[in-house]
């Protein structure tokens, strides 16, 4: 799947999305419910000021004491109580607000982190084709940013939605208490303020998806600038990259503003609608006041409630708009969970315990993209503990052949067999446990040198580690480091030289002790001195193993049991070094003579 083509098709299927996110809500439902319960009094307290205004004006300002049975609430008593009531309301509201914010922030973080963990697990199951099709920046955006928007913002929006809704209901109750006739007019007018929200839904979905893709491109640009800093500096690419980034930021700005132009109209439209409501209420309220159907306190309380109602209604409109964006992100998140790796275990797959005979390619054809063949009818056999070398022009398919053995990709037709059994019959875990790889540019993880070596075998003993360190010719290098094997290396092992990284990778492959070894141009990027050391380490690695070697320097594969010459996806020659040199106008002979500048 190409992530840039995400459509968020379920963005408006709210029931479906809620069913998807419910498993993340269920374990912490008590805290969610408690936070929601706290939102109720928090919202209701917004109407307390307006509610108190009515008796305050009637009793204190107008001097009309209120009689409740045998109790009379006088002007002096109520005037003394009001300041204390205001303080009590403020303290209660502050405590409730803190508790509500803490609970819902805790909940939102828990949900967001749980989704990220599950998405990361999903990411680790995906095959190489997925990573070929999608940029690092887009993957980071989809797997890290979208969960934040979908889960953390969802809880924030839910909190805002509930508080505003309860606050609105409380204020509407005050309106009804002071004058139900006017309340009906006000509520109908204010409800019209939500009409623009439905119109914005599809616009928000399109802009959100476009922003996601663009955000991925920006992240990719940052990653490339970081990892390609030497190329950038050496080739003077700063201005070009600056221009590219400025264009991306400008496009991002235009996307955001295109949405803002539409969402921005909501506030003045709602303000106009609210103003119309207040104007209508004033006209009818004046008549009721003149006829004595409402007291001055009732009318003042009503108008105050109506003015206070504007804020929660406006917040409700803005929150509903935000929720549309959240559901779009949520839809994109759950699209990721639906991703399935194309390469996976077949039903009733068997374990590959050891390699007894060797590896066979039978009529293998392969293509990365449909109808664009890379390999055509590849046939060869490698006996156990033999070394086979693959040579040929760049782009001919050598690396593709070795990448098919651990099933980084699956073939289009034919079969690859180990001990006569198609590798698709084996579990991926057991197949890959029997294969070690050393590439031209080996990836080292942040951490210590020891951490990276142990990735080949996490339960290795100190004696095993010492042995592979010696065999990989790392001892002399490690002795120069203050912390030795426990020295921390930079991201991707950037604090080590090319030869040092290769030897760490070789030690990692050695400690795994897999029966099949793949060496993909493991020495081609090294200088002569480093190559000599690494080559000795490789010879130790290759002992009693079935080895596939892709070599740039033909001198390193003279002793291979068999050399295959691959050209434009076809196997054009095979034989030992001496046999291939005897072929008149042969491909191997030509490559050898070009490299050594002499006639054989």
Buried (B, 14 or more C-beta within 10 A) or exposed (E): BEBBEBEBEBBBEEEEBEEBBEEBBEEBEEBBEBBBEBBBBBBBBBBBBBBBBBBBBBBBBEEBBEEEEEEEBEBEBBEEBBEEBEEEBEEBBEEBBEBBBEBBBBBBBBBBBBBBEBBEEBBEEBBBBBEEBBBBBBBBBBBBBBBBBBBBBBBBBBBBBBBBBBBBBBBBBBBBBBBEEBBEBBBEBBEBBBEBBEEBBEBBBBBBBBBBBBBBBBBBBBBBBEBBEEEBEEEEBEEEBEEBBEEBEEBBEEBEEBBEEBBEEBEEBBEEBBEEBBEBBBEBBEEBBEEEEBBBBBBBBBBBBBEBBBBBBBBBBBBBBBBBBBBBBBBBBBBBEEBEBEBEBEEEBEEBEEBEBBBBBBEBBBBEEEEEBBBBBBEBBBEBBBBBBBBBEEEBBBBBBBBBBBBBBBBBEBBBBBBEBBBBBBBBEBBBBBBBBBBBBBEBEEBBBBBBBBBBBEEBEEEBBEBBBEBBBBEEBBEEEEEBBEBEBEEBBEEBEBBBBBBBBBBBBBBBBBBBBBBBBBBBBBEEEBBEBBBBBBEBBBEEBBBBBBBBBBEBBEEBEBBBBBBBBBBBBBBBBEBBBEBEEBBBBEBBEEEEEEEE
